[in-house]
Amino acid sequence: MEAKSVVDSSPMSIQQQDSLPEASPKPYGKKSFVTTLMEAATLRTPSFKEDSYFISSLKSSEKKALQELKKKLVDSHGSDNECSMWGIRLLGGDEKADVILLKFLRARDFRVQDSFNMLEKCLAWRKEFGADGVVEEDLGFKELEGVVAYMQGYDKEGHPVCYNAYGVFRDKDMYERIFGDEEKLKKFLRWRVQVLERGINLLHFKPGGINSIIQVTDLKDMPKRELRVASNQILSLFQDNYPEMVARKIFINVPWYFSMLYSMFSPFLTQRTKSKFVISKEGHVAETLYK
């Protein structure tokens, strides 16, 4: 049976096509596969439900934590207009700012001081990294676009989908060109952040809207040893600076040695992050996701 487009098959996506930016270009032949995968993922996790960002739905303790976090920000930054993320002023007092602050609070189980520390570190990192302008940069990775990491369509609920595949790095020449030295690795990490920022620009940042993405990672032919350092850095960077931005992370074509690989990066992940994983063994994608 021919799979339909993710965008075309999603009622929410159809409604949003005029208002949402277009996803990154994608290679021919991958669309129907990921479409089928996402339809399966929706069936696999029928009980999945994103956290609410409506203030009225928060517990009293959570409302209190949100107000305390805002006060800490005001005490630290005053009326600083530069205290912003993704074009949203954190001290603006609107619902979009609340969505971002709640993401940091949930990432730290509503521990206000821990959430504040995480937020401050993230603000400092974004300023030093130049994250606000990275989307517009030409980083020279044309050969990786649409192959290694790219935004592609939406799932049935309207979440933007980010597809990742690292099997191409089994080619030693390709690996050396991208990861040959520390400077090349830093440039690749910058490009990977660029792809994620493109996805985040598709989010609504409002209660009742789409406030997270889906990540699909194809582990087929991925060179585990060679990419260990890069994988750990990507996971650490994303978890520290993009809290609650991923609704589900789906691993497909998982090889037999994944348990060893997982043990390497598992310490870098919170239990909340790991609870969002959906894992399909190699050769059993549909079987695992439909089960």
Disulfide bonds with the S-S distance in Angstrom:
none
